[in-house]
């Protein structure tokens, strides 16, 4: 991993990770706000019937971990322009999910600096679960005051 000093924006730099140990406690909270109480997410027998070793987390919860990754990095001075991912592997009960981001491009557009990133989640075995891309916008005025996101 290429970890840059605080305030450096450069292609190839990885931003700080976001990590969660997951299971029913996470999934119940997510299900409550999304009205997504589906058996495969709450019951191990239903998860096994669907071909998994346990109940498994909602795909959109991995998307929210990527959102948290970006929001934590850019802080209040930035905005998420776009975020997309593909769900390739389920998050089963007891796994640790880590969200990652790596800067792929930086460009100026008007009063903002846009930063493109490859983003992904992986599990504690290192298996990529939800690869994707994102673009965030950072205010040039904030950047000029050395208020760069930490990397």
C-alpha positions in Angstrom: 0.0 0.0 0.0 1.2 3.5 -0.9 0.4 5.7 2.1 1.1 9.4 1.6 1.7 12.0 4.3 -1.3 14.0 5.4 -2.5 16.4 2.8 -0.9 14.8 -0.3 -3.1 14.0 -3.2 -1.4 11.8 -5.8 -2.4 9.1 -8.2 -1.7 5.7 -6.7 -2.2 6.8 -3.1 -4.5 4.7 -0.9 -6.9 6.5 1.4 -7.4 5.4 5.0 -9.5 2.2 5.3 -12.9 1.8 6.8 -13.5 -1.5 8.6 -16.4 -3.3 10.3 -16.8 -6.7 12.0 -20.2 -7.8 10.7 -23.1 -10.0 11.8 -26.7 -9.9 12.9 -26.2 -6.8 15.1 -25.1 -4.8 12.0 -27.6 -6.3 9.7 -30.6 -5.8 12.0 -29.8 -2.0 12.3 -29.5 -1.8 8.5 -32.6 -3.8 7.9 -34.6 -1.6 10.3 -33.9 1.6 8.4 -34.4 0.0 5.0 -37.3 -2.3 5.9 -35.2 -5.3 4.6 -36.0 -8.1 7.1 -35.4 -10.9 4.7 -34.8 -14.4 6.0 -31.4 -14.9 4.3 -30.1 -11.9 6.2 -31.4 -13.0 9.6 -31.5 -16.8 9.7 -28.6 -19.2 9.2 -30.9 -22.0 7.9 -32.2 -19.6 5.2 -28.7 -18.6 4.3 -27.6 -22.2 4.0 -30.7 -23.0 1.9 -29.5 -20.2 -0.4 -26.1 -21.8 -0.7 -24.1 -19.9 1.9 -22.5 -21.2 5.1 -24.6 -18.7 7.3 -27.0 -15.8 6.9 -25.4 -13.1 4.9 -25.4 -9.3 4.8 -27.2 -7.0 2.4 -25.3 -6.1 -0.7 -26.2 -2.4 -0.2 -24.5 -2.5 3.2 -21.2 -3.0 1.4 -22.1 0.0 -0.7 -22.7 2.0 2.5 -19.3 0.9 3.8 -17.7 2.4 0.6 -19.8 5.6 1.2 -18.4 5.7 4.8 -14.9 5.3 3.5 -15.2 8.3 1.2 -17.2 10.5 3.7 -14.6 9.9 6.4 -11.8 10.8 4.1 -13.2 13.9 2.5 -14.9 15.3 5.6 -17.4 18.1 5.6 -15.5 20.1 3.0 -16.0 17.6 0.2 -18.8 15.9 -1.6 -19.3 12.5 -3.2 -20.1 13.0 -6.9 -20.6 9.4 -7.8 -20.1 5.9 -6.3 -20.8 2.6 -8.0 -19.8 -1.0 -7.2 -20.6 -4.6 -8.2 -21.6 -7.1 -5.6 -19.4 -10.1 -6.3 -19.3 -12.0 -3.0 -21.6 -12.2 0.0 -20.6 -11.0 3.5 -21.3 -13.9 5.8 -21.7 -13.7 9.5 -18.6 -13.1 11.5 -16.5 -11.7 8.7 -14.5 -8.5 8.9 -15.3 -6.2 5.9 -12.7 -3.6 5.0 -13.4 -0.8 2.5 -10.5 0.5 0.5 -9.8 3.4 -2.0 -7.0 4.2 -4.3 -6.6 7.5 -6.2 -6.6 7.0 -10.0 -6.9 10.5 -11.3 -7.0 14.1 -10.1 -8.4 17.1 -12.2 -9.5 20.6 -11.7 -13.1 21.6 -12.7 -14.1 25.1 -11.9 -13.9 25.8 -8.1 -13.3 22.1 -7.3 -10.7 19.5 -7.6 -12.2 16.1 -8.6 -10.5 12.9 -7.4 -11.3 9.6 -9.1 -10.8 6.4 -7.1 -10.9 2.7 -7.4 -12.9 1.5 -4.4 -13.6 -2.0 -3.1 -14.5 -4.0 -0.1 -12.8 -7.2 0.9 -13.2 -9.8 3.7 -10.8 -10.9 6.3 -9.5 -13.6 3.9 -8.6 -10.9 1.4 -11.3 -11.8 -1.1 -12.6 -8.8 -3.1 -16.4 -8.5 -2.5 -17.6 -5.3 -4.1 -15.2 -3.6 -6.5 -16.2 -0.2 -7.9 -15.3 3.4 -8.7 -15.9 6.8 -7.1 -15.4 10.5 -7.8 -15.3 13.0 -5.0 -15.1 16.8 -5.2 -12.9 18.9 -3.0 -13.2 22.7 -2.8 -10.1 24.4 -4.2 -10.4 27.1 -1.5 -10.3 24.4 1.2 -7.3 22.8 -0.5 -5.5 26.1 -0.7 -5.8 26.4 3.1 -4.0 23.0 3.5 -7.3 21.4 4.5 -6.5 18.3 2.4 -8.1 15.0 3.3 -5.8 12.7 5.3 -4.2 9.9 3.3 
